[in-house]
């Protein structure tokens, strides 16, 4: 059995305290937390956090870890290799097969992992061309190929479409027969049947551990639900009070016969769509169908936004408008932005950078901007880390800062690509309820991507569903109006 005794794990300003915790052999545990502290266990296993007190005994020789932090490490390694390339060509990164072969040279095991994780069509695709969900499946395959005795999964469902959510649950049930599983999740609907016990963390401490059946009526769960309602209302109040007069555009955005394709095929085509005044949209579809691509076409960060006919805020894209003037009116939260935000500026400066649409802060902010950023830190209960470096914070804390960064400038359009990825149970509830209030009060207009049914936002009544094209090449859009 694995035993924790008087343990304290630390990373930057984050701590995780575990007085006594025993994981019996063949006991599969699901960890739910009101903060990101249990993610430090995964970080410690990957030498990204320090054990500064206590003892952890009984750990097996081989441990596989799937986490957003490990994903960031792989992205940084791929980016470093790309930056050393002196050619002028765009590097798509190592292929999926090459990244799997880094872990295990056994061809049969690689093929099994490819099959288990739904990577058959992606084996020759470069890392930088993978969608968020496809990258998550790659990370799981790499962990499985390490042949672990213990598999630690930190938010394994993040970014997966519904088909692969179901497949992952079935895979975990199968893997539980061979490995011991510990899963850290903020989504109570995604606990496969093989997990027999729940461990609750609150305020950076292990609160309790109990049989799974006791979770639904647990008092701490009810307490978190009530607190989420209070904080989300405060966030909506701040946004509503700070509202100022904005130019009115109708439509805000339009694309005509939109099409995106790469060398290996079409992503989507025949997209005729506009965002009219007052509308909120959710974009749905499987991994790789082009949801994130569509948001980047709006934001202006996709190279094919200039090969498409696009109108935004009354301008035809490419007709001489300043991209920075456009971006000042758009707030963006995405996994891609999160990966790109690799500078280690202070937490307060991350929020302020939203005013300037920069990654990092390179000019002196005004007193008003600083006061607004600190107000957001107070709302998010993050005042204590105001001067901490961005990269020293947990993935969930980083994501909260990026959400505040998008909202602080009162954007006309808010682009949300899996905004809750990496958030703990409590902050996920807060963000979803706050966004529902923002939508219902029409504080800004949203374009929202999420694969999870329990992340529905009240007030979103318009949908784009990407469905497979009849000719088998890419996807085509289906618009759903109320």
C-alpha positions as CSV (number, residue, x, y, z in Angstrom):
1,X,0.0,0.0,0.0
2,X,1.0,3.6,-0.5
3,X,1.2,5.7,2.7
4,X,1.5,9.4,3.3
5,X,2.6,10.6,6.8
6,X,2.7,14.2,7.8
7,X,3.5,15.3,4.2
8,X,4.0,18.8,2.9
9,X,4.7,19.3,-0.8
10,X,5.6,22.8,-2.1
11,X,5.9,24.5,-5.5
12,X,6.3,28.2,-5.5
13,X,3.6,29.7,-3.3
14,X,1.5,26.5,-3.4
15,X,1.4,23.9,-0.6
16,X,-0.3,20.5,-0.2
17,X,-0.6,19.1,3.3
18,X,-1.5,15.4,4.0
19,X,-1.5,14.3,7.6
20,X,-2.3,10.6,7.2
21,X,-3.5,8.9,4.0
22,X,-3.4,5.3,3.0
23,X,-4.1,4.0,-0.5
24,X,-4.6,0.2,-0.2
25,X,-3.4,-2.0,-3.0
26,X,-6.0,-2.3,-5.8
27,X,-7.9,0.7,-4.3
28,X,-8.7,3.3,-7.0
29,X,-9.1,6.8,-5.6
30,X,-10.7,9.8,-7.2
31,X,-9.5,13.1,-5.7
32,X,-11.8,16.2,-5.7
33,X,-10.6,19.5,-4.4
34,X,-11.7,23.1,-3.6
35,X,-8.2,24.2,-4.7
36,X,-5.4,22.9,-7.0
37,X,-3.3,21.5,-4.1
38,X,-3.6,17.8,-5.0
39,X,-2.1,18.5,-8.4
40,X,1.2,19.0,-6.5
41,X,1.3,15.3,-6.0
42,X,1.5,14.8,-9.8
43,X,4.0,17.6,-10.0
44,X,6.2,16.0,-7.3
45,X,6.1,12.7,-9.1
46,X,7.5,14.5,-12.1
47,X,10.2,16.4,-10.1
48,X,8.3,19.7,-10.5
49,X,7.5,20.2,-6.8
50,X,9.5,19.5,-3.6
51,X,8.7,17.2,-0.7
52,X,9.7,19.5,2.2
53,X,8.3,17.5,5.1
54,X,7.1,14.0,5.9
55,X,7.3,10.6,4.2
56,X,5.7,8.9,1.3
57,X,6.2,5.1,1.3
58,X,5.1,2.2,-0.8
59,X,5.3,3.9,-4.2
60,X,5.8,1.4,-7.0
61,X,8.9,1.5,-9.2
62,X,7.1,2.7,-12.3
63,X,4.5,5.6,-12.2
64,X,2.7,7.1,-15.2
65,X,1.5,10.6,-15.0
66,X,-1.0,12.5,-17.2
67,X,-1.3,16.2,-16.3
68,X,-1.6,19.6,-17.8
69,X,1.8,20.4,-16.3
70,X,3.4,17.5,-18.2
71,X,1.7,18.7,-21.3
72,X,3.2,22.2,-20.8
73,X,6.6,20.5,-20.5
74,X,6.3,18.7,-23.7
75,X,5.1,21.8,-25.5
76,X,8.1,23.7,-24.2
77,X,10.5,21.0,-25.3
78,X,8.9,20.9,-28.8
79,X,9.1,24.7,-29.0
80,X,12.7,24.7,-28.0
81,X,13.5,22.3,-30.7
82,X,11.6,24.4,-33.2
83,X,13.4,27.6,-32.1
84,X,16.8,26.0,-32.8
85,X,15.8,25.3,-36.4
86,X,17.3,27.9,-38.7
87,X,15.1,27.2,-41.7
88,X,12.3,29.5,-42.7
89,X,9.7,26.7,-42.9
90,X,7.0,26.2,-40.2
91,X,7.9,23.2,-38.1
92,X,4.8,21.1,-37.3
93,X,6.7,19.4,-34.5
94,X,7.5,15.7,-33.9
95,X,4.9,13.3,-35.1
96,X,2.6,11.4,-32.8
97,X,4.4,8.2,-33.6
98,X,7.8,9.7,-32.9
99,X,6.6,11.1,-29.5
100,X,5.3,7.6,-28.6
101,X,8.5,5.9,-29.6
102,X,10.4,8.3,-27.2
103,X,8.7,6.4,-24.4
104,X,8.7,2.8,-25.6
105,X,10.3,1.1,-28.7
106,X,8.1,-1.9,-28.7
107,X,6.1,-1.6,-31.9
108,X,3.3,-3.9,-30.7
109,X,2.8,-1.9,-27.5
110,X,2.8,1.4,-29.5
111,X,0.1,0.1,-31.8
112,X,-2.0,-1.0,-28.8
113,X,-1.6,2.5,-27.2
114,X,-2.5,4.1,-30.5
115,X,-5.6,2.0,-30.8
116,X,-6.6,2.5,-27.1
117,X,-6.3,6.3,-27.3
118,X,-7.8,6.8,-30.7
119,X,-4.7,8.1,-32.4
120,X,-4.8,5.9,-35.6
121,X,-5.5,8.8,-37.9
122,X,-3.0,11.1,-36.2
123,X,0.1,8.9,-36.1
124,X,1.9,11.0,-38.7
125,X,0.6,14.4,-37.6
126,X,3.0,16.9,-36.0
127,X,2.5,17.9,-32.4
128,X,1.7,21.6,-33.2
129,X,-1.1,20.5,-35.5
130,X,-3.0,18.6,-32.8
131,X,-6.1,19.9,-31.2
132,X,-6.4,20.2,-27.4
133,X,-8.3,16.9,-27.1
134,X,-5.9,15.1,-29.5
135,X,-2.9,16.3,-27.4
136,X,-4.6,14.9,-24.2
137,X,-5.0,11.5,-25.9
138,X,-1.3,11.6,-26.9
139,X,-0.3,12.3,-23.2
140,X,-2.4,9.4,-22.0
141,X,-0.8,7.1,-24.6
142,X,2.7,8.1,-23.5
143,X,1.8,7.4,-19.9
144,X,0.4,3.9,-20.7
145,X,3.6,3.1,-22.8
146,X,5.7,3.7,-19.7
147,X,4.1,0.4,-18.4
148,X,3.2,1.9,-15.0
149,X,2.2,0.1,-11.9
150,X,0.5,3.3,-10.7
151,X,-1.2,5.7,-13.1
152,X,-1.9,9.2,-11.8
153,X,-4.4,11.2,-13.9
154,X,-4.8,14.9,-13.3
155,X,-7.9,16.1,-15.2
156,X,-7.6,13.4,-17.9
157,X,-11.0,14.3,-19.5
158,X,-9.9,17.9,-20.2
159,X,-10.5,18.8,-23.9
160,X,-11.8,15.4,-24.9
161,X,-15.0,15.2,-27.0
162,X,-17.9,13.1,-25.9
163,X,-16.9,10.0,-27.9
164,X,-13.5,9.9,-26.3
165,X,-14.8,10.7,-22.9
166,X,-16.8,7.5,-23.1
167,X,-13.9,5.6,-24.5
168,X,-11.6,6.9,-21.8
169,X,-14.0,5.8,-19.1
170,X,-14.1,2.3,-20.7
171,X,-10.3,2.3,-21.0
172,X,-9.8,3.3,-17.3
173,X,-12.1,0.4,-16.2
174,X,-10.0,-1.9,-18.2
175,X,-6.7,-0.5,-17.0
176,X,-7.8,-0.7,-13.4
177,X,-7.5,-4.5,-13.6
178,X,-3.7,-4.1,-14.2
179,X,-2.7,-0.7,-12.6
180,X,-3.6,1.2,-9.5
181,X,-5.4,4.4,-10.5
182,X,-5.5,7.8,-8.8
183,X,-7.5,10.4,-10.7
184,X,-7.7,14.2,-9.8
185,X,-10.8,15.8,-11.3
186,X,-13.2,18.7,-10.9
187,X,-16.0,17.0,-12.7
188,X,-18.1,14.7,-10.5
189,X,-20.0,13.4,-13.6
190,X,-16.8,11.9,-15.0
191,X,-15.9,9.3,-12.3
192,X,-15.8,5.8,-13.9
193,X,-17.2,2.9,-12.0
194,X,-13.8,1.5,-11.1
195,X,-13.1,4.3,-8.6
196,X,-14.2,3.1,-5.2
197,X,-13.1,5.9,-3.0
198,X,-13.1,9.7,-2.9
199,X,-10.5,11.9,-1.3
200,X,-11.4,15.6,-0.6
201,X,-8.9,18.4,-0.4
202,X,-9.8,21.9,0.9
203,X,-7.6,24.9,1.8
204,X,-4.5,22.9,0.7
205,X,-5.1,20.1,3.1
206,X,-6.5,16.6,2.8
207,X,-9.9,17.0,4.4
208,X,-11.3,13.4,4.3
209,X,-11.3,10.1,2.5
210,X,-14.4,7.9,2.2
211,X,-16.3,5.5,0.1
212,X,-17.6,6.8,-3.2
213,X,-21.3,6.6,-2.2
214,X,-20.9,9.2,0.5
215,X,-19.9,12.0,-1.9
216,X,-23.3,13.3,-3.1
217,X,-24.5,14.3,0.4
218,X,-21.2,15.4,1.8
219,X,-21.4,18.7,3.7
220,X,-18.3,20.1,2.0
221,X,-19.8,19.7,-1.4
222,X,-22.9,21.7,-0.3
223,X,-20.6,24.4,1.2
224,X,-18.6,24.7,-2.1
225,X,-21.9,25.0,-4.1
226,X,-23.1,27.9,-1.9
227,X,-19.7,29.7,-2.0
228,X,-19.6,29.4,-5.8
229,X,-22.9,31.2,-6.1
230,X,-21.8,34.1,-3.9
231,X,-18.5,34.7,-5.7
232,X,-19.9,34.4,-9.2
233,X,-22.5,37.1,-8.4
234,X,-19.7,39.3,-7.2
235,X,-17.8,38.8,-10.5
236,X,-20.9,39.7,-12.5
237,X,-21.5,42.8,-10.4
238,X,-18.0,44.1,-11.0
239,X,-18.4,43.6,-14.7
240,X,-21.7,45.3,-14.8
241,X,-20.6,48.3,-12.7
242,X,-17.5,48.7,-15.0
243,X,-19.5,48.7,-18.2
244,X,-19.0,51.7,-20.5
245,X,-20.5,52.8,-23.8
246,X,-19.2,50.8,-26.7
247,X,-19.6,51.2,-30.5
248,X,-22.5,49.1,-31.8
249,X,-21.9,46.7,-34.6
250,X,-24.4,44.4,-36.2
251,X,-23.1,41.9,-37.1
252,X,-20.0,42.0,-35.0
253,X,-18.5,39.2,-37.1
254,X,-19.3,37.5,-40.3
255,X,-17.5,34.8,-42.5
256,X,-18.6,33.9,-46.0
257,X,-18.1,30.4,-47.4
258,X,-15.3,29.9,-44.8
259,X,-12.8,27.2,-45.4
260,X,-9.7,25.9,-43.6
261,X,-7.4,23.2,-45.0
262,X,-3.9,21.9,-44.4
263,X,-1.6,19.8,-46.5
264,X,-3.2,16.6,-45.2
265,X,-6.8,17.7,-45.9
266,X,-9.7,19.9,-45.3
267,X,-10.6,20.9,-41.7
268,X,-14.0,22.5,-42.5
269,X,-15.6,24.4,-45.4
270,X,-18.9,26.0,-46.5
271,X,-19.2,28.1,-43.3
272,X,-21.5,31.0,-43.7
273,X,-22.1,32.5,-40.3
274,X,-22.4,35.8,-38.4
275,X,-22.6,36.9,-34.8
276,X,-25.5,39.4,-34.6
277,X,-26.0,41.9,-31.8
278,X,-27.0,40.2,-28.6
279,X,-26.2,36.6,-29.6
280,X,-24.2,34.1,-27.7
281,X,-22.9,31.0,-29.5
282,X,-21.5,27.6,-28.5
283,X,-19.3,25.7,-31.0
284,X,-19.6,22.0,-30.8
285,X,-18.1,19.0,-32.5
286,X,-15.4,16.3,-32.2
287,X,-11.7,16.8,-31.5
288,X,-10.0,18.1,-34.7
289,X,-13.1,19.5,-36.4
290,X,-11.9,23.1,-36.3
291,X,-13.6,24.6,-33.2
292,X,-10.4,26.3,-31.9
293,X,-9.5,27.2,-35.5
294,X,-12.7,29.1,-35.9
295,X,-12.1,31.1,-32.7
296,X,-8.6,31.9,-34.0
297,X,-10.1,33.1,-37.3
298,X,-12.2,35.6,-35.3
299,X,-9.2,36.7,-33.1
300,X,-6.9,37.0,-36.1
301,X,-4.3,34.5,-34.9
302,X,-4.8,31.9,-37.7
303,X,-2.8,32.3,-40.9
304,X,-5.8,31.5,-43.0
305,X,-7.9,34.3,-41.6
306,X,-6.7,36.5,-44.5
307,X,-7.5,33.9,-47.2
308,X,-11.2,33.9,-46.0
309,X,-13.7,36.6,-46.5
310,X,-14.3,38.0,-43.0
311,X,-16.0,41.1,-41.6
312,X,-15.3,42.1,-38.1
313,X,-16.5,45.3,-36.2
314,X,-17.5,46.9,-39.5
315,X,-14.1,46.2,-41.3
316,X,-13.3,43.7,-44.0
317,X,-10.3,41.8,-42.7
318,X,-7.2,42.6,-44.6
319,X,-8.5,46.0,-45.8
320,X,-6.0,48.0,-43.8
321,X,-7.4,47.7,-40.3
322,X,-5.0,47.4,-37.4
323,X,-5.0,43.9,-35.9
324,X,-4.3,45.4,-32.5
325,X,-7.4,47.7,-32.7
326,X,-9.4,44.6,-33.5
327,X,-7.9,42.6,-30.6
328,X,-8.6,45.3,-28.1
329,X,-12.3,44.6,-28.5
330,X,-11.9,40.8,-28.1
331,X,-11.2,38.8,-25.0
332,X,-9.6,35.3,-25.5
333,X,-9.2,32.3,-23.2
334,X,-7.8,29.1,-24.7
335,X,-5.4,26.3,-24.1
336,X,-3.2,27.6,-26.9
337,X,-2.9,31.0,-25.3
338,X,-2.1,29.3,-22.0
339,X,0.7,27.3,-23.6
340,X,2.1,30.4,-25.3
341,X,2.1,32.4,-22.0
342,X,5.5,31.3,-21.0
343,X,6.9,34.5,-19.5
344,X,7.2,34.6,-15.7
345,X,5.7,38.0,-15.0
346,X,3.9,38.8,-11.8
347,X,0.3,37.5,-11.4
348,X,-1.1,41.1,-11.2
349,X,0.8,42.0,-14.5
350,X,-0.8,39.0,-16.3
351,X,-4.2,40.5,-15.7
352,X,-3.0,44.0,-16.6
353,X,-1.6,42.6,-19.9
354,X,-5.2,42.1,-21.0
355,X,-5.4,45.9,-21.6
356,X,-2.5,45.6,-24.1
357,X,-3.2,42.2,-25.6
358,X,0.4,41.2,-24.9
359,X,2.0,38.1,-23.4
360,X,3.8,39.7,-20.6
361,X,3.7,43.4,-19.7
362,X,6.1,45.8,-21.5
363,X,4.9,49.2,-20.5
364,X,4.0,51.1,-17.4
365,X,0.3,50.6,-16.6
366,X,-1.9,53.4,-15.3
367,X,-3.0,53.6,-11.7
368,X,-6.5,52.7,-12.7
369,X,-5.4,49.6,-14.5
370,X,-3.4,48.4,-11.5
371,X,-6.3,49.0,-9.2
372,X,-8.7,47.1,-11.5
373,X,-6.2,44.1,-11.7
374,X,-5.9,44.0,-7.9
375,X,-9.7,44.1,-7.6
376,X,-9.8,41.0,-9.8
377,X,-7.2,39.3,-7.6
378,X,-9.3,40.0,-4.6
379,X,-12.4,38.6,-6.3
380,X,-10.5,35.4,-7.1
381,X,-9.0,35.2,-3.6
382,X,-5.5,35.4,-5.1
383,X,-4.2,38.6,-3.4
384,X,-1.5,36.5,-1.7
385,X,0.1,35.6,-5.0
386,X,-0.2,39.1,-6.6
387,X,3.6,39.4,-6.9
388,X,4.3,35.7,-7.6
389,X,5.7,34.7,-11.0
390,X,3.1,33.2,-13.4
391,X,5.0,30.0,-13.9
392,X,5.4,29.4,-10.2
393,X,1.6,29.1,-9.9
394,X,-0.6,26.0,-10.4
395,X,-2.1,25.4,-13.8
396,X,-5.6,26.3,-12.3
397,X,-4.4,29.6,-10.8
398,X,-2.8,30.5,-14.2
399,X,-6.1,29.8,-15.9
400,X,-8.0,32.0,-13.5
401,X,-5.5,34.8,-14.2
402,X,-6.1,34.4,-18.0
403,X,-9.8,34.5,-17.6
404,X,-9.5,37.8,-15.6
405,X,-7.1,39.0,-18.3
406,X,-9.8,38.5,-20.9
407,X,-12.6,40.1,-19.0
408,X,-10.8,43.2,-17.5
409,X,-10.9,45.2,-20.8
410,X,-14.7,44.7,-21.2
411,X,-14.5,43.1,-24.6
412,X,-17.3,43.2,-27.2
413,X,-16.7,39.5,-28.0
414,X,-15.4,37.0,-25.4
415,X,-13.9,33.9,-27.0
416,X,-13.9,31.0,-24.6
417,X,-12.1,27.8,-25.7
418,X,-12.5,25.2,-22.9
419,X,-12.1,28.0,-20.3
420,X,-12.5,25.7,-17.3
421,X,-9.6,23.4,-18.2
422,X,-7.4,22.9,-15.2
423,X,-9.7,24.6,-12.7
424,X,-10.5,22.9,-9.4
425,X,-14.0,21.9,-8.4
426,X,-14.9,25.2,-6.6
427,X,-13.4,27.6,-9.2
428,X,-15.0,25.7,-12.0
429,X,-18.4,26.2,-10.4
430,X,-17.6,29.9,-9.9
431,X,-16.5,30.5,-13.5
432,X,-19.5,28.7,-15.0
433,X,-22.0,30.5,-12.9
434,X,-20.3,33.9,-13.5
435,X,-20.3,33.3,-17.3
436,X,-24.0,32.4,-17.1
437,X,-24.7,35.7,-15.4
438,X,-22.5,37.6,-17.9
439,X,-24.5,36.1,-20.8
440,X,-27.9,36.7,-19.3
441,X,-27.0,40.3,-18.5
442,X,-25.5,40.8,-22.0
443,X,-22.4,42.3,-20.5
444,X,-20.4,40.9,-23.5
445,X,-21.2,38.5,-26.3
446,X,-19.7,35.0,-26.1
447,X,-18.4,32.3,-28.5
448,X,-17.9,29.3,-26.3
449,X,-16.3,25.9,-26.8
450,X,-16.8,23.0,-24.4
451,X,-17.3,19.2,-24.7
452,X,-18.9,18.7,-21.3
453,X,-22.7,18.6,-20.8
454,X,-22.3,19.9,-17.2
455,X,-20.6,23.0,-18.5
456,X,-23.6,24.5,-20.2
457,X,-23.9,28.3,-19.9
458,X,-27.3,29.7,-19.3
459,X,-28.1,32.3,-22.0
460,X,-26.4,30.6,-24.9
461,X,-29.1,29.7,-27.3
462,X,-27.2,29.6,-30.7
463,X,-25.1,26.7,-31.7
464,X,-22.7,25.7,-34.5
465,X,-22.4,21.9,-34.8
466,X,-19.5,20.6,-37.0
467,X,-20.5,17.3,-38.5
468,X,-18.6,15.0,-40.9
469,X,-18.9,16.1,-44.5
470,X,-20.8,13.7,-46.8
471,X,-17.7,13.2,-49.0
472,X,-15.6,12.3,-46.0
473,X,-13.3,15.3,-46.3
474,X,-13.4,17.4,-43.2
475,X,-16.4,18.8,-41.5
476,X,-19.3,21.1,-42.4
477,X,-21.2,23.5,-40.1
478,X,-24.8,23.2,-39.1
479,X,-26.2,26.4,-37.5
480,X,-28.9,26.0,-34.9
481,X,-31.0,29.1,-33.9
482,X,-33.5,29.3,-31.2
